């Protein structure tokens, strides 16, 4: 789940953040834990927590200050582990209407890439926008979300992730808001990375 607003500040030098070695994370069918029923759901939720913990450690070590644990959500889904990088009020990954990553967001995604590079799960990258519309009918939120997802893909590849692990890059435009009650809410603007279960 999304952490409190003080997560990043608390993480700096906080001994309660248990070390997680990304190379020791094992997801999906390759995991020694149970893979069916309620036990599997519990195990996958624990794996999601480990992935989030490892990413937070990387963020801390990289000295990332503006984007924090509030911008990161990692959840277990039936399809695998879903990593969500979410805009918050005052903190955006991209300028409005642009697919150019802000430097802090680039570093944030690189920290994620450093963690998932050690895993062997295939990835699906999703781009989401808010409900703000373009005046043009040629370039729309569909194209913008695709371009943003591809910008994230390029950052992940630059961390050493292999191209063959990226199964799909998907535009969701503004069709699946995180906050359906407010189509313009910053949390609707997000990049999602699905680590497919095995």
N, C-alpha and C positions, 0 to 999 in steps of 0.2 A: 504494500500500500504506500501511497504518497506520504512522505515523512513530514514532520513539523517544520515550521519556518526557520527554526534555529539549528536544523540538522548539520549543515556544513560548518557553522561556527563551533558546534559541539564536537564535531568529528576531529577538528584539528588537535592532534595530540591526545585524543580521548582514549584511554585504555579500555573502555567498554566496547570499542569497535574491534571485534575479534578478527585477527588476520585470516584472510582467505587467499589461498594460492590458486589462481585461475587454472593452472595446469592440472590441478587435482579435481576440478569440477567435472562431473560426468552427468550428462542429461539423457533423458529418454531411455530407450531400451538398453543402452550401454551401461546404465546405472545399476549398481548392485542392489538397489532398493526395489520393493515390490512394484509391479507394473500393471496391476489390474485392481478394479474396485476402489473402495474408500482408501485403502492403504496407498494406492497409486496417487490419488488426489493429494493426500497428505504429503507424500514423498515429493511430488512435483512442486507443491507450495514451498516446501523446505528448500528445494533446488532454486526456486525463484528468489527466495531470501538470500541464498548464498551468492547468486549472481549479482543481486543488488548491492550486497555488502562488498563484493570484490570491486564493483564499479565505483562505489563511494570511496574506497581506499585509493583507487587510481586518481580520482578527482582531487582528493586531498593531496596526494603526492605531486600532482601536476600544478598545484598552486592555483587552481581555478577558484575564483572568489565570487563572481556575480551569479553564475548559475550554480544552484545548490541541490540538495536532496529534494527540494520542492519541485524541481524540474524533472525528476526521475521517478518513474513508477515501473515496477517489475511485478508481473502477475502470472500465475499459472493458468493456462487455458487448456481446453481439450486438444488443441492443435500443438501446444508446446509452451515455451516460456516467452511471454510478450514483454519486450522492453519499450517503454514509452518515454520519449523526450518531449516535454510539454512546455509551452510558453506560459509564463506567469505575468501578472501585472508589472509592467516596467521592464521585463526581461523577455526579449524575443530572439529566436534563433536567426530570423531573417528580417530584413526591412520589409515593410508593408508592400505587397505586390511584387516582391523580388525573390529570386532563388539564390541570391548570394548570401552565403553563411557569414554571420558575424564571427569575428576571431574567437571569442569565448565559446561560442557554440561549436566551432570547428574543433577546439581543444576538448570540449565535453564529449563529442562524438568519437574523437580519437581515443579518449580514455575507455569508452565502451568497446571500441575496436580492439584495444589491447587485451581486454578480458575475453571477448568472444573469439578472438583469433586462436586461443588455446583450446577451444572446443572443436568438435567435428560436425556439429549439426548444420544442416542447410539453413539458409536464411531467406525470409521474405521481408522486403522493406516497403512500408506503406507511407505515403505522403497525405497529409490532411490539411485543409485550410479552414478558415472561418467562413462566414456567410457573406463577407464583403464581395461585391460584384465588380468585374471589370466593365468599362464602357464598351470595349471591343467584344465582338462575337467570335473573333478569330483566336484570341488568346484568352482563356477562361480559367476558372479554378481547377478544371481538369488538367490543363497543361501546367499550371503553376505547381500543383501538388506533385505531378510527375517529375518536374524539374527539381523540386526540393528533395524528393526521394532519391533522385539520381545524384544530387549534390552530396547527400549523406552517404550514398554508395561509394562515391569517389574517396571520401575521407576514410571510410572503412578499408578500402583497398590500399590506401596509402599507409595503413598500419601494418600491412603484410598479410591481410586476409586474402585468400585466393578467390579469383573470379568464379571458379566452378562451384563455390559454396553458395553463391547468390542465385537462388532458384527463380525469383521473380522480383520485379520492382513495380509497385502497384499505386496508381492514383485513386484516392478515394474522394478527392475534391472536398466539398463541404457536406457530403451525403451521410456521414456517420459521426455527428458531433459528440464530443465527450460531455458537453453541457447542452442538451437539446432545448432547454428552456431559454437559452440565450445564444443564438447563432453567432454572435460577434464576440463571445467570451474568449479570452486569450488561450484558455486550455483546449479549445477546439483546434488550435494551430499546433500540430505535433508531427513528429516522425516516430513511427513504430517499427521495431525490428523483431520479427518473430523467429525464435530459434525452434525450428520444427522438431517435434518429438520423433523418436525412432520406433 
